Amino acid sequence: MDSKNMENASATTLYAVRHTRIEKLPYAEDNDEYMPGCYTKVYTESTEDDFDKDKDLAFTYMDELIRLFYERQNKTCPIEIKPFDDLLEQTITGVDGESYFMDGYENYVDCFGLEFENIFWIRSVPVFACIATSQKGAERFIEEHRAELSDPQIVPIEAGKPLSADQVAQFPF
């Protein structure tokens, strides 16, 4: 491609900066069956809207969470860890010596010494943070806003062509 055509080509291409935003929703066991597969259950003691794979625990089943929690601390749980369904409608003595009636996940988690309020649903959502007229402009935006961006990428978008449904869904407005 000669330099004249190169200039015309670059004039019709915009450069979007896409990054990943974490959506974090409080866990409610009533919603278990309704949550789409793109959400992951996590246990976190962080109040930030993020996910740290080195500190936060992603899990599928509550007994798996309990095991991961104690493994992460290099401790042995002082009571036997059994699946929630095996303990349902029973009264169990928890790690704190208190009695817990197993009628829901909140009592189950509390029984093992974890905080139910620290369980969340999270998902990663790609969003466009900026649209620049040049790749250098997009790179400059990333450098200036690196602390605010998670996993930033530059995505070329052809001007004058319709965006795909996936691209439209990534705009934060």
Order of alpha helices (4+ residues) and beta strands (2+ residues): alpha-beta-beta-beta-alpha-alpha-beta-beta-alpha-beta-alpha-beta-alpha
